[in-house]
Amino acid sequence: MIASRVDLISYCRRKLGEPVIDLNIADVQVEDCIDDALQFYNEYNSDAMWKNFRKYQITAEDVTNQYITVPESMMWVSRILSAAGSSSMSGAFSAQYQMRLDDMYLLGSSMAITDLVMQQQYVSLVNSQLSPLSHIRFSRHTNRLMIDSNWDSELKEGTWIVLDGYETIDPEEYTDVYNDMFLKRYATALIKQQWGQNLIKFEGMQLPGGVTINGQPILDSANEEIALIREEMSLRYELPTDFYTG
């Protein structure tokens, strides 16, 4: 069972022939290949992320900056939600709570499910008009969530909001990520490609015993594997381009 970065590196080396064959690749190059494989896996493979809700309390620094800093693990923020639960009141005094109470205890089973759904949509419409969702702008390379709203009234210091978005799974916490079949194949192919690139610099050089270095077949084989893996990822694992919206 592969459960760590070290295990993944050992697995990839064994798949390429170690200890029977010496791989002409430095440890730092292997580390770079693993980093590249994890980055590609996190950005394009749907298994590498999950939908998550993060609660956040606005600070005085956020009000001054008019943006909030999100964790590096956040790949996308679809929207922000108010933690209050209603445009005016929350808890047992909210409009939603009172309407549910009437539905369940006063009307009983006489109300059709379609009527309940229509009431839910009506409450959502009222909230959207009285307290419209703020427009947001987000770039994961800056880790900043820009919120186009009234920071003096709606997003004052101490206000709680909820970030609705997609977050990468930390492989150090959930070690099963290192055992993902796609990640193992891709990491192995990248290491093989680097091995071939190292050997091709000495193409045609003759070693003692008459052996000639020929790294081109290794490089060509690795390039073909990488192309096939990326195509498979695009067809089977990648999410639609509009998946993160809404």
N, C-alpha and C positions, 0 to 999 in steps of 0.2 A: 504494500500500500504506500503510495507516494503522498507524503503529508507535509513536505517542507520544500523550500527552495533548493536545499542541498540534495534532497532525494530526487528532485526533478533533474538537476544537473547530472547526477550519477546515472539516472535512467537514460538520458539523452546520449551520454557518452557510451554506455553499453550498447544502445541501439546502433551506434555508428562503428562498433567494433572493438572498443576497449573491453578488457585489457589485451586482447589478441593483437589488435592493431594500435599503433601509436598515432594519436591525432595531433597533427601539426597546427595546434591552436593554443594560444595563451589563455590562462584562466580569466584574465580581464576581458578578453574577447568573448568568452563563454558567458560571462556576467552581462555583457552588453546584449548578447543575443537573447538571453532570458528576459532582460528589461524590455527589449523590442517586442518579444512575443507576448508578454503580459500587457503592454500598452495596446497592441493590436487586438488582443483578446478583450480587454476592457472597453475599447471604443466601438467594437463592431459585433461582438458576440452577445446575444440576448441573455445567455446564461450567466454572464459576468456581472449583471446588475439586477437590482430589484426596485420596485416602487416603494418609496418610503415617505413618511410624514415626520418632519422635524419641527418640534416646537422651539420658538425663539423669542426671547424678551428683548425689546428695543432698549438700547443703552443711550446715554447722552452723546457718546462718540458717534453712534449711528445717526442721530438727529443732525449733528454737525456735518457729517459727511454726506448725508442723504443717500446712503446705501448701507447694506449690511454685508459682512464677510461670511461666506459659507465655507464648509469644509471642502478640502480638495477632492474628497470622494464623490461629491455631488457632480453628476454629469449633466444634469438638466433640471431646471425648475419650471414646472408647467404653470403654476399659479401660487398665490398666497391666500390663505384662509384666515379669517378672524377667529380668535379663540373665544370670543364672546358668545357665539352661537346664534345671535340675532342682531338685527339692526338697531334695536332700542333696548330690549331687555333680554336677560338670559335665564337659564334654569327654569324653575316652575312658573315663572311669570312671562316666559316668552310666548309669542303667538303660536309657534309650532307645538309647544308643549300643551297649551290649552286646547288647540284644535284636536290633537291626538286624544286628549282626555275626553272631549266631547264625543269623538268618534267611537271610542271603546266602551265608555260607561253609560252614555246617554242614548246614543242611537243603536248601540249593540250590533246585531247582525243584519239590521235592516239596510245598512249602507253598503252599496256595491263597491267593489275594489276600484272600479273606474272613478267613482266619486272621490275616493281617498287620494288617488293619484292626481286628480285634477286639483284638489286642495293643496297637495304638496307642491305642485307646479305653481300654484297661485302664491304660496308663501315665498317660494324661490324668486318669483318675479318681483314681489314687493321688496324683498331684501336687496335685490339687484338694483332697484330704482332708488331706494332710500340710502343704501350703502353700497355703491357700485364697487366692484373689484378694481383694485389699482392695476395700472399697466406696469409691467415689469420688463426689464432688459437684463439679460444674464449672459456672461461669458465665463466658461470654466477655466480659461487661461488667466483670468484676473481674480477669480474667486469672489467676484463682487456681484451682488444682486441689486441693481438699480431699481428703485420703486418710485414711479411718478405719481406722487400723492401729496396730500397736505400733511407735512411732517409736524406742523405746529398743533394740529387738532386730532388727526386720525392716527398718527403714528408717534405719539408722545413717548417720552422716556417711561419705561415700565410696561408698555403695551405688549401683550402677548400675541404672536401670530404663528401660523403653521405653514411651513414650506411643503408644498406638494411637488415631488419630483422623483428623479431616478438617481440611484446611488450605486457606485461600484461595490462589489463584495470584497472585503479585505481578506486576502488569502492567508494572512498571518492569524486571523481570528477564525476563519472558516477554511481550515487547511485542505478540505476536499477539493478546493479550486485547483490545487497543484496536480490532482489526479484526473483532471478533465481530459478526455481523449483528444479533443481538438487542440488544447494547449500543448499537450505532450508531442503531438505530431508536428505542430508548427514550430515549436522550440527546437526540436530535433532537426528539422529541415533548415532552420536559420543557422544552426551550428555547422551543419554540413556545408552550407553555402559559404560560410566564413572559412572553413577548412579548405574548400576548393579555391577560394580567392587567395589564400596564403600560398598554396602550392603552385598556382599558375604563375606566380612571380618568378619561379625557378623552372619554368617549362623548358624541357629539353636538356636540363642539366644532368650529366651522367655521374652517378655515384659509384663508389668502389664496388667491384663485382659486376659492373656492366649494367646496373639498374638505372633506368632513365625516369626522371620525374615527369609525371603526366597528370596534372590536376584538372585539365579541362573536362574529362568525363564526370568527375565528381561535381564540379561546378554546374555543368549542364543538367545533371540528374537532380541536383538540389533546386535549381531554378524551375524545372518542370514540376517538382513536388510542391513548391511554394505556390506556383500558379494554380495548380489543381486545388490545393487547400483553400486558397483565397476565393476561388470560384465556388467551392462547396460552402464556404462560410456565407457568401453573398446569397446563395440560393436557399440554404437551410437554417442559418442562425441569425442573420442580420435582420433587424427590425425595419419596418417601412419608414421612409423619411419623415412622414407626418405623424409618427407614433407618439412623439413626445409632446405634441400640442394638445391644448384643451385640458 
